Amino acid sequence: MDAKTYARMRAIAEELMEREDTWAVEIGEGVITMIMSPVNRHELTALRLRRQIERQMADDPEWAGHVAHSGPEIEAPAIGRMRRPDLVVVAEQALDTPGFLDTADVALVAEVVSTSNPENDYREKTRDYPAMGIPLYLIIDPRDKTLAVLSDPGPSPGDDGPRYRARHDYAFGDAVAVGPWVVDSGEFPAYDGS
């Protein structure tokens, strides 16, 4: 996507963000996606993940000054992408800049799959995040109580652009290695309540 097209899409996205019924807006491969407010269990999962990662970062001097945070948009205008992950791990000082997060500052993105648009997390974002240079992508799916850790972004066979070259799948209850952190997935609620 050229810079002019992305700028036009970005302006439309900003107008859509002003609507009362819009929680977030993302820009993928030439597509603007409006995201409605997530359900409680979605938010509880993101909160519990954030707390787990922050506890581990607090004990590791390598991650001093970093935060696990929900809410900020990440943007890669050069490839025409803007996403709002459910959680990012980023240096706190990167949040003290105008505009959106630079993808070079992001160590991890995590998405809690929604019931209304699961293909966004599994298809579009597995293309976009490695193209944006995000080293780790965690997918938590409360619908079927599974998790996937994607890592090692790099070229894919053919001309499909960058892809994650490693994927590890888990089930709720597993201790999940996500880069330098270990996530206790037994803390996450399923959407069906079980």
N, C-alpha and C positions, 0 to 999 in steps of 0.2 A: 504494500500500500504506500502510495507517495505521501509526502508531508502535507500537501494541500488537502487530500482526502481525509487524512487522519485529523487535521485541524478542524475540518468541517464536522466530522463525527464527534470529536471532542466537544465542540460547541453544542451539538445536539444533546450529548450526554449530560452536560452541565444544566441545560434547560430541563431535562427529564429529572435530574436530581432535586430540582426545586418543587416537584409535585409532592403533595402530601401522601399519596399512596405508594411512593417509591422509597425503598430503604437504601438501595444502592444501584449503581449502573456500572456495567462492565463493557469493554470493547474487545471483541475477539477478532477473528479473521473476517473483517468487513461487516461484522454484525454487532449491533448494540443490544445488550441484554439488560432488561429491567429486573431487579431482584426485589421481591417482597420481603417483609420482615420475617425472620426465621421463628420457628416454634420454640417453646421452652426447652425441650430436651436437646434440641440443636445447640442452643445457647449454653446449657448446662455442660454439655460435652466440651465445647470450646473453652469454657471457664475452667473445668477440671484439667484439661490439657495444659492450659496456660499456667496454672498453679504448679503442676508437676514439673514442667520445664523450668520455670523460674526458681523453684527450690533447688534443682540441680545446678543451675547457672550460679546461684548464690554461693555454692560450695566449690566452684571451679574458677580459679583466678583467670584462666584463659577467656572466660566469658564475662568478666567484670565489665560493667558499663553496657551490657546488652539487656534487652527486655523481650519477653514474649508478649505480644500485644494484638488485640483484636481491633479492627477498624480501618487502618490506613490503606489507601489505595496505593498500588505499585504501578508504575507506568514505564513503558518502553516505546516512546514515540517513533523511534527509528524503524520498528517493525509493526507499528500500529496496534499496540496492545495496552490495555488498562484493565487491571483486575483488582478485586477487593477480597483477598483471602480471609477466611475465618480467623486465622492466626498467622502472624509473622514473627520470626526472631530476627532482631535487628539491633544495631548499636543505638542506644538511646539518643545520642547526639544527631543521628540521621533524622529523627523526628523533629528536630529543631531547625528545619530548613523550610523555605517556602515551597508550595506546591505539593507534589506527591513523592513517595519514596522512589529513589533510584534503585533499580533492580540489583545493581552491584553491591548495595548495602544489605541485601536480604540473605540470611543464612538458611532459612527454612520457611516454607509456606505449608499451611495445613488447611484442609477443607473438610467440613462435616457435610456429608452428602444430604441434600434435601430430597423430600419425597416428590416435589413438583418438577425438579429439573436435574435429575441425576446425571444425564449425559453431559452436562456442562462440566462437572468435576472429572468424569471419566474419559471423555473424548477431547473436548476443546482445551481444557486446562493441562492435560497431559501433552498436548502440542505446544501450548503457549508458555508454560513455565520453563521448560528446557530452552526454548527459543529466547526467553528473557534472561537466561543464564542462572536461574535459581538452582542451587546445588541439591536441595532436598525437597521432596514433596510428599507429605503424609495425607492419605485419604482415609477418613474414618466414616464408615457406612453403618449407621444405626438401623437401617432397614433390615439388613441380613447379618448384623453383628460381625462385620469383618473390617480389616484395615489393610492398607497397602502402603509400603514405603518405596518410593521411586527415587533413584539417585543416579549419579554419573551421567549428567547431560553431555551429549556429544552428537556427532553426525550419525545419521541413520543410513542404512543401505538405500541406494537410489537417491532421488532428489526430493525427499520428503521433509527436509530440514532437520534441525536438532531433535533428538528424542532422549528420553531416559533409557539408558542401556542396562540398568539393573532394577529389578522389582522383586520385593519380598512380601508375601501375603501372610496374614495372621487372622486369628479369630478373637473376639472379645474374651478376655480372661488371660490372654498371653501377655508376657513381658515383651515389649516391642522395642527393638533397637532402632533408633532414629538418629543417625549420625552419632554424636557423642552422648546422646541422652537415651534413657530407657523409660518407656512409657508403660504404666500399668493400665492396660486397656480394660481391666475388670471394673474400673471406676466409671465406665461410660454406660449410660442408659440406652437401651434399645427403644426405638420408636413405639413398638407394641407394648412396652412396659415390662417385658420379661428380662 
